[in-house]
Amino acid sequence: MLTEKEIIDIANNYANLHKSEYFSLQYCFARISQFGDGYWDVTFKVFNENGNEIEGPLLVVINGDTGRISTMEEMILEHL
């Protein structure tokens, strides 16, 4: 199982990879998921190019064994 620090590093890398000229993600927190065993819930705020918060929170799920990131929609579809 990945450590909380490793999960945070994965989350910050995700935010950096998904940055564009129009929006950016800011990591808020990670916690052991209540959705599924072995997963972490990670929350981001979403900002536009002017630094204004435009959406949030954005929730993704990280597999605690593999580090694979999924959206909540992907997780729900996987478990149907």
PyMOL Python script that loads the backbone (N, CA, C, O; Angstrom):
from pymol import cmd

cmd.read_pdbstr("""\
ATOM      1  N   MET A   1       0.846  -1.179   0.000  1.00  0.00           N
ATOM      2  CA  MET A   1       0.000   0.000   0.000  1.00  0.00           C
ATOM      3  C   MET A   1       0.888   1.238   0.000  1.00  0.00           C
ATOM      4  O   MET A   1       1.850   1.337   0.762  1.00  0.00           O
ATOM      5  N   LEU A   2       0.542   2.177  -0.872  1.00  0.00           N
ATOM      6  CA  LEU A   2       1.297   3.421  -0.952  1.00  0.00           C
ATOM      7  C   LEU A   2       1.081   4.257   0.301  1.00  0.00           C
ATOM      8  O   LEU A   2       0.026   4.188   0.930  1.00  0.00           O
ATOM      9  N   THR A   3       2.083   5.040   0.654  1.00  0.00           N
ATOM     10  CA  THR A   3       1.977   5.915   1.815  1.00  0.00           C
ATOM     11  C   THR A   3       1.192   7.179   1.450  1.00  0.00           C
ATOM     12  O   THR A   3       0.986   7.475   0.273  1.00  0.00           O
ATOM     13  N   GLU A   4       0.767   7.905   2.457  1.00  0.00           N
ATOM     14  CA  GLU A   4       0.057   9.159   2.211  1.00  0.00           C
ATOM     15  C   GLU A   4       0.937  10.137   1.436  1.00  0.00           C
ATOM     16  O   GLU A   4       0.444  10.847   0.560  1.00  0.00           O
ATOM     17  N   LYS A   5       2.226  10.182   1.745  1.00  0.00           N
ATOM     18  CA  LYS A   5       3.139  11.076   1.017  1.00  0.00           C
ATOM     19  C   LYS A   5       3.206  10.690  -0.459  1.00  0.00           C
ATOM     20  O   LYS A   5       3.198  11.563  -1.327  1.00  0.00           O
ATOM     21  N   GLU A   6       3.271   9.397  -0.749  1.00  0.00           N
ATOM     22  CA  GLU A   6       3.304   8.943  -2.147  1.00  0.00           C
ATOM     23  C   GLU A   6       2.007   9.301  -2.871  1.00  0.00           C
ATOM     24  O   GLU A   6       2.031   9.694  -4.037  1.00  0.00           O
ATOM     25  N   ILE A   7       0.884   9.166  -2.183  1.00  0.00           N
ATOM     26  CA  ILE A   7      -0.405   9.536  -2.770  1.00  0.00           C
ATOM     27  C   ILE A   7      -0.434  11.028  -3.075  1.00  0.00           C
ATOM     28  O   ILE A   7      -0.901  11.433  -4.139  1.00  0.00           O
ATOM     29  N   ILE A   8       0.061  11.847  -2.152  1.00  0.00           N
ATOM     30  CA  ILE A   8       0.102  13.297  -2.365  1.00  0.00           C
ATOM     31  C   ILE A   8       1.010  13.632  -3.548  1.00  0.00           C
ATOM     32  O   ILE A   8       0.675  14.504  -4.349  1.00  0.00           O
ATOM     33  N   ASP A   9       2.144  12.959  -3.669  1.00  0.00           N
ATOM     34  CA  ASP A   9       3.041  13.181  -4.808  1.00  0.00           C
ATOM     35  C   ASP A   9       2.346  12.834  -6.128  1.00  0.00           C
ATOM     36  O   ASP A   9       2.465  13.568  -7.109  1.00  0.00           O
ATOM     37  N   ILE A  10       1.624  11.716  -6.144  1.00  0.00           N
ATOM     38  CA  ILE A  10       0.879  11.319  -7.344  1.00  0.00           C
ATOM     39  C   ILE A  10      -0.175  12.375  -7.671  1.00  0.00           C
ATOM     40  O   ILE A  10      -0.348  12.742  -8.833  1.00  0.00           O
ATOM     41  N   ALA A  11      -0.875  12.860  -6.652  1.00  0.00           N
ATOM     42  CA  ALA A  11      -1.901  13.882  -6.848  1.00  0.00           C
ATOM     43  C   ALA A  11      -1.308  15.172  -7.402  1.00  0.00           C
ATOM     44  O   ALA A  11      -1.871  15.764  -8.323  1.00  0.00           O
ATOM     45  N   ASN A  12      -0.191  15.610  -6.860  1.00  0.00           N
ATOM     46  CA  ASN A  12       0.446  16.835  -7.360  1.00  0.00           C
ATOM     47  C   ASN A  12       0.948  16.658  -8.789  1.00  0.00           C
ATOM     48  O   ASN A  12       0.862  17.590  -9.588  1.00  0.00           O
ATOM     49  N   ASN A  13       1.467  15.486  -9.122  1.00  0.00           N
ATOM     50  CA  ASN A  13       1.874  15.209 -10.506  1.00  0.00           C
ATOM     51  C   ASN A  13       0.664  15.250 -11.435  1.00  0.00           C
ATOM     52  O   ASN A  13       0.751  15.772 -12.546  1.00  0.00           O
ATOM     53  N   TYR A  14      -0.460  14.703 -10.983  1.00  0.00           N
ATOM     54  CA  TYR A  14      -1.703  14.741 -11.758  1.00  0.00           C
ATOM     55  C   TYR A  14      -2.105  16.193 -12.026  1.00  0.00           C
ATOM     56  O   TYR A  14      -2.463  16.545 -13.150  1.00  0.00           O
ATOM     57  N   ALA A  15      -2.045  17.026 -10.993  1.00  0.00           N
ATOM     58  CA  ALA A  15      -2.398  18.439 -11.149  1.00  0.00           C
ATOM     59  C   ALA A  15      -1.478  19.120 -12.156  1.00  0.00           C
ATOM     60  O   ALA A  15      -1.946  19.899 -12.987  1.00  0.00           O
ATOM     61  N   ASN A  16      -0.190  18.843 -12.096  1.00  0.00           N
ATOM     62  CA  ASN A  16       0.760  19.461 -13.029  1.00  0.00           C
ATOM     63  C   ASN A  16       0.541  18.982 -14.462  1.00  0.00           C
ATOM     64  O   ASN A  16       0.673  19.766 -15.403  1.00  0.00           O
ATOM     65  N   LEU A  17       0.212  17.715 -14.634  1.00  0.00           N
ATOM     66  CA  LEU A  17      -0.020  17.165 -15.965  1.00  0.00           C
ATOM     67  C   LEU A  17      -1.294  17.712 -16.603  1.00  0.00           C
ATOM     68  O   LEU A  17      -1.386  17.785 -17.828  1.00  0.00           O
ATOM     69  N   HIS A  18      -2.268  18.093 -15.796  1.00  0.00           N
ATOM     70  CA  HIS A  18      -3.549  18.551 -16.313  1.00  0.00           C
ATOM     71  C   HIS A  18      -3.700  20.071 -16.289  1.00  0.00           C
ATOM     72  O   HIS A  18      -4.806  20.594 -16.426  1.00  0.00           O
ATOM     73  N   LYS A  19      -2.594  20.763 -16.116  1.00  0.00           N
ATOM     74  CA  LYS A  19      -2.599  22.229 -16.150  1.00  0.00           C
ATOM     75  C   LYS A  19      -2.657  22.680 -17.609  1.00  0.00           C
ATOM     76  O   LYS A  19      -2.006  22.086 -18.469  1.00  0.00           O
ATOM     77  N   SER A  20      -3.422  23.712 -17.883  1.00  0.00           N
ATOM     78  CA  SER A  20      -3.461  24.276 -19.234  1.00  0.00           C
ATOM     79  C   SER A  20      -3.403  25.791 -19.127  1.00  0.00           C
ATOM     80  O   SER A  20      -3.307  26.340 -18.029  1.00  0.00           O
ATOM     81  N   GLU A  21      -3.461  26.456 -20.256  1.00  0.00           N
ATOM     82  CA  GLU A  21      -3.459  27.915 -20.212  1.00  0.00           C
ATOM     83  C   GLU A  21      -4.789  28.449 -19.699  1.00  0.00           C
ATOM     84  O   GLU A  21      -4.894  29.629 -19.365  1.00  0.00           O
ATOM     85  N   TYR A  22      -5.809  27.592 -19.631  1.00  0.00           N
ATOM     86  CA  TYR A  22      -7.144  28.035 -19.233  1.00  0.00           C
ATOM     87  C   TYR A  22      -7.530  27.660 -17.807  1.00  0.00           C
ATOM     88  O   TYR A  22      -8.372  28.321 -17.200  1.00  0.00           O
ATOM     89  N   PHE A  23      -6.922  26.606 -17.266  1.00  0.00           N
ATOM     90  CA  PHE A  23      -7.259  26.233 -15.900  1.00  0.00           C
ATOM     91  C   PHE A  23      -6.113  25.472 -15.255  1.00  0.00           C
ATOM     92  O   PHE A  23      -5.220  24.958 -15.929  1.00  0.00           O
ATOM     93  N   SER A  24      -6.166  25.414 -13.923  1.00  0.00           N
ATOM     94  CA  SER A  24      -5.178  24.647 -13.164  1.00  0.00           C
ATOM     95  C   SER A  24      -5.878  24.004 -11.971  1.00  0.00           C
ATOM     96  O   SER A  24      -6.936  24.454 -11.532  1.00  0.00           O
ATOM     97  N   LEU A  25      -5.266  22.952 -11.465  1.00  0.00           N
ATOM     98  CA  LEU A  25      -5.776  22.240 -10.309  1.00  0.00           C
ATOM     99  C   LEU A  25      -4.886  22.523  -9.111  1.00  0.00           C
ATOM    100  O   LEU A  25      -3.663  22.588  -9.239  1.00  0.00           O
ATOM    101  N   GLN A  26      -5.496  22.688  -7.959  1.00  0.00           N
ATOM    102  CA  GLN A  26      -4.751  22.865  -6.715  1.00  0.00           C
ATOM    103  C   GLN A  26      -5.146  21.743  -5.764  1.00  0.00           C
ATOM    104  O   GLN A  26      -6.316  21.594  -5.410  1.00  0.00           O
ATOM    105  N   TYR A  27      -4.150  20.955  -5.357  1.00  0.00           N
ATOM    106  CA  TYR A  27      -4.384  19.860  -4.423  1.00  0.00           C
ATOM    107  C   TYR A  27      -4.932  20.406  -3.112  1.00  0.00           C
ATOM    108  O   TYR A  27      -4.421  21.395  -2.586  1.00  0.00           O
ATOM    109  N   CYS A  28      -5.978  19.760  -2.581  1.00  0.00           N
ATOM    110  CA  CYS A  28      -6.544  20.152  -1.281  1.00  0.00           C
ATOM    111  C   CYS A  28      -6.199  19.136  -0.204  1.00  0.00           C
ATOM    112  O   CYS A  28      -5.558  19.478   0.790  1.00  0.00           O
ATOM    113  N   PHE A  29      -6.622  17.883  -0.394  1.00  0.00           N
ATOM    114  CA  PHE A  29      -6.318  16.865   0.609  1.00  0.00           C
ATOM    115  C   PHE A  29      -6.543  15.468   0.044  1.00  0.00           C
ATOM    116  O   PHE A  29      -7.196  15.287  -0.983  1.00  0.00           O
ATOM    117  N   ALA A  30      -5.989  14.502   0.737  1.00  0.00           N
ATOM    118  CA  ALA A  30      -6.180  13.084   0.419  1.00  0.00           C
ATOM    119  C   ALA A  30      -6.578  12.373   1.700  1.00  0.00           C
ATOM    120  O   ALA A  30      -6.085  12.687   2.784  1.00  0.00           O
ATOM    121  N   ARG A  31      -7.473  11.417   1.557  1.00  0.00           N
ATOM    122  CA  ARG A  31      -7.857  10.598   2.703  1.00  0.00           C
ATOM    123  C   ARG A  31      -8.200   9.196   2.212  1.00  0.00           C
ATOM    124  O   ARG A  31      -8.557   9.002   1.050  1.00  0.00           O
ATOM    125  N   ILE A  32      -8.089   8.235   3.101  1.00  0.00           N
ATOM    126  CA  ILE A  32      -8.442   6.868   2.738  1.00  0.00           C
ATOM    127  C   ILE A  32      -9.907   6.866   2.337  1.00  0.00           C
ATOM    128  O   ILE A  32     -10.761   7.408   3.039  1.00  0.00           O
ATOM    129  N   SER A  33     -10.182   6.246   1.194  1.00  0.00           N
ATOM    130  CA  SER A  33     -11.508   6.299   0.602  1.00  0.00           C
ATOM    131  C   SER A  33     -12.562   5.584   1.438  1.00  0.00           C
ATOM    132  O   SER A  33     -12.313   4.541   2.043  1.00  0.00           O
ATOM    133  N   GLN A  34     -13.722   6.171   1.449  1.00  0.00           N
ATOM    134  CA  GLN A  34     -14.876   5.519   2.031  1.00  0.00           C
ATOM    135  C   GLN A  34     -15.678   4.829   0.928  1.00  0.00           C
ATOM    136  O   GLN A  34     -16.670   4.152   1.201  1.00  0.00           O
ATOM    137  N   PHE A  35     -15.239   5.008  -0.315  1.00  0.00           N
ATOM    138  CA  PHE A  35     -15.904   4.421  -1.472  1.00  0.00           C
ATOM    139  C   PHE A  35     -15.468   2.976  -1.695  1.00  0.00           C
ATOM    140  O   PHE A  35     -16.289   2.116  -2.014  1.00  0.00           O
ATOM    141  N   GLY A  36     -14.179   2.715  -1.528  1.00  0.00           N
ATOM    142  CA  GLY A  36     -13.675   1.373  -1.769  1.00  0.00           C
ATOM    143  C   GLY A  36     -12.410   1.090  -0.989  1.00  0.00           C
ATOM    144  O   GLY A  36     -11.579   1.979  -0.803  1.00  0.00           O
ATOM    145  N   ASP A  37     -12.259  -0.136  -0.533  1.00  0.00           N
ATOM    146  CA  ASP A  37     -11.054  -0.539   0.194  1.00  0.00           C
ATOM    147  C   ASP A  37      -9.834  -0.454  -0.717  1.00  0.00           C
ATOM    148  O   ASP A  37      -9.887  -0.832  -1.887  1.00  0.00           O
ATOM    149  N   GLY A  38      -8.743   0.044  -0.164  1.00  0.00           N
ATOM    150  CA  GLY A  38      -7.494   0.120  -0.912  1.00  0.00           C
ATOM    151  C   GLY A  38      -7.368   1.347  -1.793  1.00  0.00           C
ATOM    152  O   GLY A  38      -6.428   1.447  -2.583  1.00  0.00           O
ATOM    153  N   TYR A  39      -8.301   2.283  -1.671  1.00  0.00           N
ATOM    154  CA  TYR A  39      -8.278   3.495  -2.481  1.00  0.00           C
ATOM    155  C   TYR A  39      -8.147   4.722  -1.596  1.00  0.00           C
ATOM    156  O   TYR A  39      -8.436   4.690  -0.399  1.00  0.00           O
ATOM    157  N   TRP A  40      -7.702   5.803  -2.223  1.00  0.00           N
ATOM    158  CA  TRP A  40      -7.620   7.110  -1.572  1.00  0.00           C
ATOM    159  C   TRP A  40      -8.490   8.089  -2.352  1.00  0.00           C
ATOM    160  O   TRP A  40      -8.461   8.093  -3.582  1.00  0.00           O
ATOM    161  N   ASP A  41      -9.264   8.916  -1.653  1.00  0.00           N
ATOM    162  CA  ASP A  41     -10.003  10.018  -2.265  1.00  0.00           C
ATOM    163  C   ASP A  41      -9.103  11.244  -2.233  1.00  0.00           C
ATOM    164  O   ASP A  41      -8.544  11.584  -1.190  1.00  0.00           O
ATOM    165  N   VAL A  42      -8.967  11.901  -3.367  1.00  0.00           N
ATOM    166  CA  VAL A  42      -8.119  13.089  -3.466  1.00  0.00           C
ATOM    167  C   VAL A  42      -8.968  14.225  -4.030  1.00  0.00           C
ATOM    168  O   VAL A  42      -9.684  14.052  -5.016  1.00  0.00           O
ATOM    169  N   THR A  43      -8.876  15.378  -3.393  1.00  0.00           N
ATOM    170  CA  THR A  43      -9.690  16.523  -3.772  1.00  0.00           C
ATOM    171  C   THR A  43      -8.811  17.663  -4.284  1.00  0.00           C
ATOM    172  O   THR A  43      -7.747  17.952  -3.735  1.00  0.00           O
ATOM    173  N   PHE A  44      -9.295  18.306  -5.365  1.00  0.00           N
ATOM    174  CA  PHE A  44      -8.636  19.462  -5.969  1.00  0.00           C
ATOM    175  C   PHE A  44      -9.623  20.604  -6.086  1.00  0.00           C
ATOM    176  O   PHE A  44     -10.826  20.383  -6.229  1.00  0.00           O
ATOM    177  N   LYS A  45      -9.114  21.833  -6.026  1.00  0.00           N
ATOM    178  CA  LYS A  45      -9.869  23.011  -6.434  1.00  0.00           C
ATOM    179  C   LYS A  45      -9.457  23.304  -7.872  1.00  0.00           C
ATOM    180  O   LYS A  45      -8.332  23.007  -8.273  1.00  0.00           O
ATOM    181  N   VAL A  46     -10.372  23.890  -8.648  1.00  0.00           N
ATOM    182  CA  VAL A  46     -10.112  24.199 -10.051  1.00  0.00           C
ATOM    183  C   VAL A  46     -10.142  25.714 -10.225  1.00  0.00           C
ATOM    184  O   VAL A  46     -11.105  26.375  -9.837  1.00  0.00           O
ATOM    185  N   PHE A  47      -9.069  26.258 -10.819  1.00  0.00           N
ATOM    186  CA  PHE A  47      -8.937  27.699 -11.020  1.00  0.00           C
ATOM    187  C   PHE A  47      -8.804  28.030 -12.498  1.00  0.00           C
ATOM    188  O   PHE A  47      -8.229  27.259 -13.268  1.00  0.00           O
ATOM    189  N   ASN A  48      -9.346  29.197 -12.895  1.00  0.00           N
ATOM    190  CA  ASN A  48      -9.166  29.647 -14.279  1.00  0.00           C
ATOM    191  C   ASN A  48      -7.827  30.362 -14.427  1.00  0.00           C
ATOM    192  O   ASN A  48      -7.058  30.474 -13.473  1.00  0.00           O
ATOM    193  N   GLU A  49      -7.567  30.841 -15.638  1.00  0.00           N
ATOM    194  CA  GLU A  49      -6.269  31.475 -15.929  1.00  0.00           C
ATOM    195  C   GLU A  49      -6.049  32.756 -15.144  1.00  0.00           C
ATOM    196  O   GLU A  49      -4.913  33.216 -15.031  1.00  0.00           O
ATOM    197  N   ASN A  50      -7.121  33.350 -14.594  1.00  0.00           N
ATOM    198  CA  ASN A  50      -6.991  34.568 -13.789  1.00  0.00           C
ATOM    199  C   ASN A  50      -6.841  34.275 -12.303  1.00  0.00           C
ATOM    200  O   ASN A  50      -6.757  35.198 -11.493  1.00  0.00           O
ATOM    201  N   GLY A  51      -6.807  32.994 -11.940  1.00  0.00           N
ATOM    202  CA  GLY A  51      -6.648  32.616 -10.549  1.00  0.00           C
ATOM    203  C   GLY A  51      -7.938  32.557  -9.757  1.00  0.00           C
ATOM    204  O   GLY A  51      -7.916  32.428  -8.533  1.00  0.00           O
ATOM    205  N   ASN A  52      -9.081  32.653 -10.462  1.00  0.00           N
ATOM    206  CA  ASN A  52     -10.378  32.572  -9.794  1.00  0.00           C
ATOM    207  C   ASN A  52     -10.830  31.116  -9.725  1.00  0.00           C
ATOM    208  O   ASN A  52     -10.713  30.367 -10.695  1.00  0.00           O
ATOM    209  N   GLU A  53     -11.345  30.736  -8.565  1.00  0.00           N
ATOM    210  CA  GLU A  53     -11.855  29.376  -8.431  1.00  0.00           C
ATOM    211  C   GLU A  53     -13.120  29.253  -9.271  1.00  0.00           C
ATOM    212  O   GLU A  53     -14.065  30.024  -9.104  1.00  0.00           O
ATOM    213  N   ILE A  54     -13.130  28.282 -10.171  1.00  0.00           N
ATOM    214  CA  ILE A  54     -14.269  28.152 -11.082  1.00  0.00           C
ATOM    215  C   ILE A  54     -15.079  26.890 -10.838  1.00  0.00           C
ATOM    216  O   ILE A  54     -16.221  26.790 -11.287  1.00  0.00           O
ATOM    217  N   GLU A  55     -14.516  25.954 -10.151  1.00  0.00           N
ATOM    218  CA  GLU A  55     -15.200  24.685  -9.948  1.00  0.00           C
ATOM    219  C   GLU A  55     -14.563  23.994  -8.763  1.00  0.00           C
ATOM    220  O   GLU A  55     -13.405  24.240  -8.427  1.00  0.00           O
ATOM    221  N   GLY A  56     -15.308  23.157  -8.159  1.00  0.00           N
ATOM    222  CA  GLY A  56     -14.702  22.384  -7.110  1.00  0.00           C
ATOM    223  C   GLY A  56     -15.714  21.957  -6.081  1.00  0.00           C
ATOM    224  O   GLY A  56     -16.829  22.475  -6.028  1.00  0.00           O
ATOM    225  N   PRO A  57     -15.337  21.056  -5.306  1.00  0.00           N
ATOM    226  CA  PRO A  57     -14.061  20.348  -5.457  1.00  0.00           C
ATOM    227  C   PRO A  57     -14.138  19.280  -6.547  1.00  0.00           C
ATOM    228  O   PRO A  57     -15.206  18.727  -6.812  1.00  0.00           O
ATOM    229  N   LEU A  58     -13.016  19.001  -7.163  1.00  0.00           N
ATOM    230  CA  LEU A  58     -12.883  17.916  -8.123  1.00  0.00           C
ATOM    231  C   LEU A  58     -12.333  16.729  -7.351  1.00  0.00           C
ATOM    232  O   LEU A  58     -11.292  16.831  -6.703  1.00  0.00           O
ATOM    233  N   LEU A  59     -13.028  15.613  -7.419  1.00  0.00           N
ATOM    234  CA  LEU A  59     -12.627  14.432  -6.670  1.00  0.00           C
ATOM    235  C   LEU A  59     -12.140  13.353  -7.629  1.00  0.00           C
ATOM    236  O   LEU A  59     -12.825  13.009  -8.593  1.00  0.00           O
ATOM    237  N   VAL A  60     -10.952  12.822  -7.355  1.00  0.00           N
ATOM    238  CA  VAL A  60     -10.436  11.654  -8.065  1.00  0.00           C
ATOM    239  C   VAL A  60     -10.112  10.589  -7.036  1.00  0.00           C
ATOM    240  O   VAL A  60     -10.019  10.864  -5.840  1.00  0.00           O
ATOM    241  N   VAL A  61      -9.944   9.382  -7.515  1.00  0.00           N
ATOM    242  CA  VAL A  61      -9.652   8.249  -6.644  1.00  0.00           C
ATOM    243  C   VAL A  61      -8.327   7.646  -7.097  1.00  0.00           C
ATOM    244  O   VAL A  61      -8.104   7.445  -8.290  1.00  0.00           O
ATOM    245  N   ILE A  62      -7.449   7.359  -6.133  1.00  0.00           N
ATOM    246  CA  ILE A  62      -6.153   6.752  -6.448  1.00  0.00           C
ATOM    247  C   ILE A  62      -6.106   5.368  -5.820  1.00  0.00           C
ATOM    248  O   ILE A  62      -6.374   5.195  -4.631  1.00  0.00           O
ATOM    249  N   ASN A  63      -5.761   4.390  -6.644  1.00  0.00           N
ATOM    250  CA  ASN A  63      -5.592   3.025  -6.155  1.00  0.00           C
ATOM    251  C   ASN A  63      -4.363   2.991  -5.269  1.00  0.00           C
ATOM    252  O   ASN A  63      -3.269   3.344  -5.710  1.00  0.00           O
ATOM    253  N   GLY A  64      -4.528   2.573  -4.032  1.00  0.00           N
ATOM    254  CA  GLY A  64      -3.438   2.588  -3.056  1.00  0.00           C
ATOM    255  C   GLY A  64      -2.362   1.559  -3.310  1.00  0.00           C
ATOM    256  O   GLY A  64      -1.282   1.636  -2.724  1.00  0.00           O
ATOM    257  N   ASP A  65      -2.638   0.582  -4.185  1.00  0.00           N
ATOM    258  CA  ASP A  65      -1.632  -0.428  -4.519  1.00  0.00           C
ATOM    259  C   ASP A  65      -0.860  -0.064  -5.783  1.00  0.00           C
ATOM    260  O   ASP A  65       0.355  -0.248  -5.851  1.00  0.00           O
ATOM    261  N   THR A  66      -1.583   0.462  -6.796  1.00  0.00           N
ATOM    262  CA  THR A  66      -0.952   0.701  -8.092  1.00  0.00           C
ATOM    263  C   THR A  66      -0.659   2.164  -8.384  1.00  0.00           C
ATOM    264  O   THR A  66       0.175   2.471  -9.236  1.00  0.00           O
ATOM    265  N   GLY A  67      -1.345   3.080  -7.676  1.00  0.00           N
ATOM    266  CA  GLY A  67      -1.198   4.503  -7.959  1.00  0.00           C
ATOM    267  C   GLY A  67      -2.039   4.963  -9.134  1.00  0.00           C
ATOM    268  O   GLY A  67      -1.948   6.120  -9.543  1.00  0.00           O
ATOM    269  N   ARG A  68      -2.865   4.067  -9.689  1.00  0.00           N
ATOM    270  CA  ARG A  68      -3.718   4.422 -10.835  1.00  0.00           C
ATOM    271  C   ARG A  68      -4.771   5.421 -10.387  1.00  0.00           C
ATOM    272  O   ARG A  68      -5.402   5.250  -9.344  1.00  0.00           O
ATOM    273  N   ILE A  69      -4.957   6.473 -11.190  1.00  0.00           N
ATOM    274  CA  ILE A  69      -5.928   7.519 -10.889  1.00  0.00           C
ATOM    275  C   ILE A  69      -7.181   7.287 -11.721  1.00  0.00           C
ATOM    276  O   ILE A  69      -7.107   7.016 -12.920  1.00  0.00           O
ATOM    277  N   SER A  70      -8.337   7.399 -11.062  1.00  0.00           N
ATOM    278  CA  SER A  70      -9.626   7.264 -11.740  1.00  0.00           C
ATOM    279  C   SER A  70     -10.521   8.414 -11.312  1.00  0.00           C
ATOM    280  O   SER A  70     -10.421   8.920 -10.195  1.00  0.00           O
ATOM    281  N   THR A  71     -11.400   8.817 -12.226  1.00  0.00           N
ATOM    282  CA  THR A  71     -12.438   9.769 -11.843  1.00  0.00           C
ATOM    283  C   THR A  71     -13.497   9.006 -11.067  1.00  0.00           C
ATOM    284  O   THR A  71     -13.529   7.775 -11.086  1.00  0.00           O
ATOM    285  N   MET A  72     -14.359   9.739 -10.388  1.00  0.00           N
ATOM    286  CA  MET A  72     -15.451   9.080  -9.669  1.00  0.00           C
ATOM    287  C   MET A  72     -16.351   8.334 -10.645  1.00  0.00           C
ATOM    288  O   MET A  72     -16.835   7.248 -10.324  1.00  0.00           O
ATOM    289  N   GLU A  73     -16.584   8.893 -11.829  1.00  0.00           N
ATOM    290  CA  GLU A  73     -17.420   8.239 -12.828  1.00  0.00           C
ATOM    291  C   GLU A  73     -16.813   6.906 -13.252  1.00  0.00           C
ATOM    292  O   GLU A  73     -17.526   5.912 -13.394  1.00  0.00           O
ATOM    293  N   GLU A  74     -15.496   6.883 -13.454  1.00  0.00           N
ATOM    294  CA  GLU A  74     -14.820   5.625 -13.811  1.00  0.00           C
ATOM    295  C   GLU A  74     -14.945   4.589 -12.704  1.00  0.00           C
ATOM    296  O   GLU A  74     -15.169   3.410 -12.978  1.00  0.00           O
ATOM    297  N   MET A  75     -14.803   5.018 -11.465  1.00  0.00           N
ATOM    298  CA  MET A  75     -14.921   4.092 -10.340  1.00  0.00           C
ATOM    299  C   MET A  75     -16.319   3.500 -10.251  1.00  0.00           C
ATOM    300  O   MET A  75     -16.476   2.300 -10.026  1.00  0.00           O
ATOM    301  N   ILE A  76     -17.317   4.323 -10.425  1.00  0.00           N
ATOM    302  CA  ILE A  76     -18.697   3.835 -10.368  1.00  0.00           C
ATOM    303  C   ILE A  76     -18.944   2.821 -11.471  1.00  0.00           C
ATOM    304  O   ILE A  76     -19.529   1.766 -11.226  1.00  0.00           O
ATOM    305  N   LEU A  77     -18.500   3.135 -12.695  1.00  0.00           N
ATOM    306  CA  LEU A  77     -18.706   2.219 -13.813  1.00  0.00           C
ATOM    307  C   LEU A  77     -17.964   0.896 -13.612  1.00  0.00           C
ATOM    308  O   LEU A  77     -18.465  -0.156 -14.008  1.00  0.00           O
ATOM    309  N   GLU A  78     -16.788   0.937 -13.005  1.00  0.00           N
ATOM    310  CA  GLU A  78     -16.016  -0.272 -12.751  1.00  0.00           C
ATOM    311  C   GLU A  78     -16.706  -1.183 -11.746  1.00  0.00           C
ATOM    312  O   GLU A  78     -16.521  -2.399 -11.778  1.00  0.00           O
ATOM    313  N   HIS A  79     -17.494  -0.603 -10.860  1.00  0.00           N
ATOM    314  CA  HIS A  79     -18.095  -1.380  -9.778  1.00  0.00           C
ATOM    315  C   HIS A  79     -19.577  -1.689 -10.002  1.00  0.00           C
ATOM    316  O   HIS A  79     -20.249  -2.177  -9.094  1.00  0.00           O
ATOM    317  N   LEU A  80     -20.089  -1.410 -11.201  1.00  0.00           N
ATOM    318  CA  LEU A  80     -21.488  -1.749 -11.518  1.00  0.00           C
ATOM    319  C   LEU A  80     -21.596  -3.201 -11.915  1.00  0.00           C
ATOM    320  O   LEU A  80     -22.689  -3.679 -12.219  1.00  0.00           O
TER     321      LEU A  80
END
""", "prot")
cmd.dss("prot")
cmd.show_as("cartoon", "prot")
cmd.util.cbc("prot")
cmd.orient("prot")
